[in-house]
Amino acid sequence: MRRNLPILSFPTLALACLFTLTTRAHARAETPEHSEVAAPLAPLTPGQAIVLGLVEGVTEFLPVSSTGHLILTNQFLALDSEEALRDAAGSPLWHKPPNPDAPEGEPLTIKVAADTYTVVIQVGAILAVLSLYWPSCLKLLRGLLGRDREGLLLLRNLVLAFVPVALVGLLASDFIEAYLFSVAAVIGGLVGGAVLMLAVEAWRRKKTPSAAHPTDADKQPAQLTPTESLKVGLIQCLALWPGASRSMLTIVGGYWAGLSPARAAEFSFLVGLPVLAGAAILKGWRSGPEMIAVFGAPSVLLGMAVAAISAALAVKFLIKILTRSGLAPFALYRLVLAAAVAVVVYL
């Protein structure tokens, strides 16, 4: 039973977070200006929640960009409307009410709720990694308590790989949401990422492990130096561009640090835990109540559950493909997807 504690405790935490968001949403609904949003304004259908959960879960850890796929999916499901939602009296509802610094305010829209939803259901993907890599997570916990030196080194490396993207994400989040959440940006990220993946894969296959790095095949994420871990974190900052893919960039960084494809993927999954959790907490705190008010809590729970199951399957699939063929198949997929989207949208 003890081995299951790290897994079982996380759903409880996820439910607690969702309960907090729901409570905040109802608290806002009890005030006069939010009295009309006590019930969901535009609840997602089960089909929409399942599709979004599948897209999030399947693409979160594959090097194909979950953000890019979710932006395209939101458009496909008509969840990108920026028309202001209104109460029964016809007055606009606000995400950010007008104030002296922003006289026009920011109206509550379906797009605001959908953008938040796609980030919050990442909790399901986090749960998938915890369930598959619970021994490593337990090792991290023991390292934090000073009972496992390897776990402590792994924790150090994860922190160094996480801090750069966390700082840049906090500073640039408003700019990214305002100017980069577009189809054109996604196409650019897909193509640029594919080119980088093909180049790095060619480099990896040309080098001779026996001569250059004889222990690369066995190198563990805990054996990365602080400098190598920090480089992975800096490379990961490029993933803030929609379509680039956090998973792809951390795997590329792992390649350059001397990790095998499978070990690079494992490091990518573990680095993703604080990155995804931080993004979900920040986005949920900023817009979670509005998301609950628009879509309702059941839709969020369904999306998380589907994301958890599909992410677990996708992680196993990724390890098999990376071990056999490297990043090249995913690069080709990105190019085909970019071309298809460009034809549909622009032609």
Secondary structure, DSSP 8 states (H G I E B T S, - for coil): -GGGHHHHHHHHHHHHHHHHHHHHHHHHHTSGGGGGGSS-SS---HHHHHHHHHHHHHHHTTTT-HHHHHHHHHHHTT----S--B-TTS-B-EEE--BTTBTT-EE--HHHHHHHHHHHTHHHHHHHHHHHSHHHHHHHHHHHTTS-HHHHHHHHHHHHHHHHHHHHHHHHHHHHHHHT-SHHHHHHHHHHHHHHHHHHHHHHHHS-HHHH-TTGGG--GGG--HHHHHHHHHHHGGGGSTTS-HHHHHHHHHHHTT--HHHHHHHHHHHHHHHHHHHHHHHHHHHHHHHHHHH-HHHHHHHHHHHHHHHHHHHHHHHHHHHHHTTHHHHHHHHHHHHHHHHHHH-
